[in-house]
Amino acid sequence: MKNHILKGSILVGLGASSYGMLATFVKMAYNEGFSTAEVTLSQFSLGFAGLFMLTLFRKREAGLVQVSVPEMKTSGVKSIFKLILAGTSLGLTSIFYYISVQYIPVSVAIVLLMQTVWMGVVLEMILHKKAPGWRKIAAVVVILAGTVLATNLLEQSVRINWGGFGWGLMAALCYTATMYTSNNPELHLPPLKRSLYLILGGWIVIAVIYHSALNREFSYGIFTSWSLLLSLFGTVLPPLLFTRGMPLTGMGLGAIIASVEIPVAILTANVLLKEPVSLPQWLGVVLILFAVVLMNIKKPSKN
């Protein structure tokens, strides 16, 4: 394996692992009495502050940078507004995902979040008005089969919280929108600056939804306990690692490596929260990972 691909793979793997551990930290914060409003507001507030400081540091480090005329015309208020608007889906993803882990195990919530894989296929089909190839269709079928196993839907003895299940699917829907919007608008801007405005958009929508919580019994103790960890693993490290690693691996290999988020989330919850994971659940996870590989592996080129 070439050095740059290996480096990119490590960076993407670390970014995905950061996301994977996030839900467990959120649930641990819940166990200490903190609410979804406190978790999300503190995470995005500190995350935005961290990215803002990194942006200032990069500007000082880079000094004067030559900017082309087209970039100067398009990198103004309109570009910033587009990125902030795109970031609102990121904020909604966090809200729905964190609500879901209140009612269902982390191992189930992360599997539901990964339904964005097949939702992305459907979105692509709608937007481009083009039927997906057989590999994508097969991958969707495998993902759905894996989801049935990984979420224990076949276990009659397991009581399913359908409310948490629904919140998890809502998170997947918003995550699909996040994946699409974050990869399209204003690509001419530096990755760090794009991440900054996307996080700002997420913070704004969270603040709008939970503004009333600030006027009541908002526990600012979250800022001295869990918010630093949540913002580091949820809003600072992943964007930086992905924007550095993805260009080195390419989207296909990067997506395959990023799927490590699922087993990392399950293992972290198993170790720190003592959440049990059955053999059929692991089989379901393996099927989902196989589907991700099937969708992203490239056909061998004919010489």
C-alpha positions in Angstrom: 0.0 0.0 0.0 1.3 3.4 -0.9 2.3 5.7 1.9 -0.2 8.4 1.2 -3.1 5.8 1.0 -1.9 4.3 4.3 -1.8 7.8 5.9 -5.2 8.6 4.6 -6.7 5.3 5.8 -5.4 5.9 9.3 -6.8 9.5 9.4 -10.2 8.4 8.1 -10.3 5.4 10.5 -9.5 7.7 13.4 -12.2 10.2 12.4 -14.8 7.4 12.1 -13.7 5.9 15.4 -14.2 9.4 17.0 -17.8 9.5 15.8 -18.3 5.9 16.9 -17.4 6.6 20.5 -19.6 9.7 20.7 -23.0 8.0 21.4 -21.5 6.2 24.4 -20.2 9.5 25.9 -23.6 11.0 25.3 -25.3 8.2 27.2 -22.8 8.5 30.0 -23.7 12.2 30.3 -27.4 11.2 30.4 -26.6 8.9 33.3 -25.2 11.9 35.2 -28.5 13.7 34.7 -27.7 16.0 31.8 -30.3 16.6 29.1 -30.2 16.5 25.3 -30.4 20.3 25.2 -27.4 20.6 27.5 -25.4 17.9 25.6 -26.0 19.3 22.1 -25.7 23.0 23.0 -22.5 22.6 24.9 -21.0 20.3 22.2 -21.7 22.6 19.3 -20.7 25.7 21.3 -17.3 24.4 22.2 -16.9 22.7 18.8 -17.5 26.0 17.0 -15.1 27.8 19.3 -12.4 25.2 18.8 -12.8 25.3 15.0 -12.9 29.1 15.0 -9.5 29.3 16.9 -8.0 26.7 14.5 -9.2 28.9 11.6 -7.5 32.0 13.1 -4.3 30.0 13.7 -4.2 28.7 10.2 -4.7 32.3 8.8 -1.7 33.5 10.9 0.3 30.5 9.9 -0.4 30.9 6.2 0.1 34.6 6.1 -1.0 36.3 2.9 -2.5 33.8 0.4 -3.1 34.6 -3.2 -6.8 34.3 -4.1 -8.1 34.0 -7.6 -10.7 36.5 -8.8 -13.5 33.9 -9.2 -12.9 32.7 -5.6 -13.0 36.3 -4.3 -16.4 36.8 -5.9 -18.0 33.7 -4.6 -16.5 33.4 -1.1 -18.6 36.2 0.5 -21.8 36.3 2.4 -23.7 34.1 -0.1 -21.2 31.3 0.3 -21.3 31.5 4.1 -25.1 31.5 4.1 -25.2 28.3 2.0 -22.9 26.5 4.3 -24.7 27.6 7.4 -28.0 26.5 5.9 -26.4 23.1 4.9 -25.2 22.7 8.5 -28.7 22.8 10.0 -29.2 19.2 8.9 -26.0 18.3 10.9 -27.6 19.9 14.0 -30.8 18.0 13.5 -28.9 14.7 13.1 -27.3 15.2 16.5 -30.6 16.0 18.2 -32.4 13.0 16.8 -29.5 10.6 17.3 -29.0 11.7 20.9 -32.7 11.4 21.6 -32.7 7.9 20.2 -29.9 6.7 22.5 -32.1 7.7 25.5 -34.5 5.0 24.6 -32.5 2.3 22.7 -29.0 0.8 23.1 -26.1 2.5 21.3 -25.6 -0.7 19.3 -29.1 -0.3 17.8 -28.9 3.5 17.4 -25.6 3.4 15.4 -27.1 0.7 13.1 -30.2 2.9 12.5 -27.9 5.9 11.8 -26.1 3.8 9.1 -29.4 3.5 7.2 -28.1 6.6 5.5 -26.2 4.2 3.2 -29.4 3.0 1.4 -31.2 6.4 1.9 -28.3 8.0 0.0 -28.9 5.6 -2.9 -32.6 6.6 -2.9 -31.7 10.3 -2.8 -29.2 9.9 -5.6 -31.9 8.1 -7.7 -34.4 10.9 -7.1 -32.0 13.8 -7.8 -30.3 12.3 -10.8 -33.4 10.4 -12.1 -31.3 7.4 -12.8 -31.9 3.8 -11.5 -29.1 2.4 -9.4 -26.9 -0.4 -10.6 -27.3 -4.0 -9.5 -24.5 -3.8 -6.9 -26.2 -0.9 -5.1 -29.6 -2.6 -5.2 -28.0 -5.8 -3.8 -26.2 -3.7 -1.1 -29.5 -2.1 0.0 -31.1 -5.6 0.4 -28.1 -6.8 2.4 -28.2 -3.6 4.6 -31.9 -4.1 5.3 -31.3 -7.8 6.2 -28.4 -6.8 8.4 -30.5 -4.2 10.1 -33.2 -6.7 11.0 -30.5 -8.9 12.7 -28.5 -6.1 14.2 -31.5 -4.4 15.8 -32.9 -7.7 17.2 -36.2 -7.3 15.3 -36.5 -11.1 15.1 -36.1 -11.7 18.8 -39.6 -11.9 20.3 -38.2 -11.8 23.8 -36.7 -8.4 23.2 -39.0 -5.4 23.7 -38.4 -2.8 21.1 -38.9 0.9 21.9 -40.4 2.1 18.7 -40.1 5.7 19.7 -36.3 5.4 20.0 -36.4 3.4 16.7 -38.2 6.3 15.0 -35.8 8.9 16.3 -32.9 6.8 15.0 -34.4 6.7 11.5 -35.0 10.4 11.6 -31.4 10.9 12.5 -30.4 8.7 9.5 -32.6 10.8 7.2 -31.0 14.0 8.4 -27.5 12.4 8.2 -28.3 11.6 4.6 -29.0 15.3 3.9 -25.9 16.2 5.8 -23.7 13.9 3.7 -25.2 15.4 0.5 -25.1 19.0 1.5 -21.7 19.0 3.1 -20.1 17.5 -0.1 -21.6 20.0 -2.5 -21.9 23.7 -1.6 -18.9 26.0 -1.8 -16.2 23.4 -2.5 -13.8 26.2 -3.4 -13.4 27.2 0.3 -10.8 25.6 2.6 -12.1 22.5 4.4 -11.5 24.0 7.8 -13.6 27.1 7.0 -16.3 24.9 5.5 -16.5 22.8 8.6 -16.6 26.0 10.7 -19.7 27.3 9.0 -21.4 23.9 8.9 -21.0 23.6 12.6 -22.3 27.1 13.0 -25.4 26.1 11.1 -25.8 23.1 13.4 -25.4 25.3 16.5 -28.0 27.8 15.2 -30.7 25.1 14.7 -30.0 23.5 18.1 -30.2 27.0 19.8 -33.5 27.7 18.0 -35.0 24.4 19.2 -33.6 24.4 22.7 -33.5 28.2 23.4 -36.2 27.8 26.1 -33.9 25.4 28.0 -31.5 28.3 28.6 -34.2 30.2 30.4 -35.0 27.4 32.8 -32.7 25.0 34.6 -29.9 24.6 32.1 -27.0 23.0 33.9 -23.8 24.8 32.9 -21.9 22.1 34.7 -21.9 20.2 31.4 -19.2 22.6 30.2 -16.8 21.5 32.9 -17.6 17.8 32.6 -18.6 16.3 29.2 -18.8 19.1 26.7 -15.0 19.1 26.0 -15.0 15.4 25.3 -18.2 15.6 23.2 -17.0 18.6 21.1 -13.6 17.1 20.6 -14.9 13.7 19.3 -18.0 15.0 17.7 -17.3 18.4 16.1 -13.5 19.1 16.0 -11.6 15.9 15.3 -13.8 14.1 12.7 -14.1 17.0 10.2 -10.3 17.7 10.4 -9.4 14.0 10.0 -11.9 13.4 7.2 -10.9 16.4 5.2 -7.3 15.4 5.5 -7.8 11.7 4.9 -10.5 11.4 2.3 -8.4 13.1 -0.5 -5.6 10.6 0.1 -7.9 7.5 0.1 -10.5 8.5 -2.4 -14.3 8.4 -1.7 -14.6 4.6 -2.3 -11.9 3.4 0.0 -12.7 6.2 2.4 -16.3 5.1 2.8 -15.3 1.5 3.4 -12.8 2.6 6.1 -15.3 5.0 7.7 -17.8 2.1 8.3 -15.5 1.1 11.2 -17.7 3.6 13.1 -20.2 0.8 13.6 -18.1 -1.8 15.4 -16.3 0.9 17.3 -19.6 2.3 18.6 -20.8 -1.2 19.6 -17.5 -2.2 21.3 -17.3 1.1 23.2 -20.9 0.7 24.5 -20.2 -2.9 25.4 -17.1 -2.0 27.4 -18.1 1.3 29.0 -21.9 0.8 29.3 -21.9 -3.0 29.6 -24.5 -3.2 26.8 -24.9 -6.8 25.7 -24.5 -7.7 22.0 -25.7 -11.0 20.7 -24.2 -13.2 18.0 -27.1 -12.4 15.5 -26.4 -8.7 16.1 -22.8 -9.1 15.2 -23.8 -11.0 12.1 -26.1 -8.1 11.1 -23.2 -5.7 11.6 -21.0 -7.9 9.3 -23.7 -7.9 6.7 -23.9 -4.1 6.8 -20.1 -3.7 6.5 -20.1 -6.1 3.6 -22.8 -4.0 1.9 -20.7 -0.9 2.3 -17.7 -2.6 0.7 -19.9 -3.9 -2.1 -21.2 -0.4 -2.9 -17.8 1.3 -2.9 -15.4 -1.3 -4.3 -14.2 -0.4 -7.8 -14.5 -2.7 -10.8 -11.1 -3.9 -12.1 -10.1 -1.8 -15.1 -9.6 -3.7 -18.4 -6.3 -3.2 -20.0 
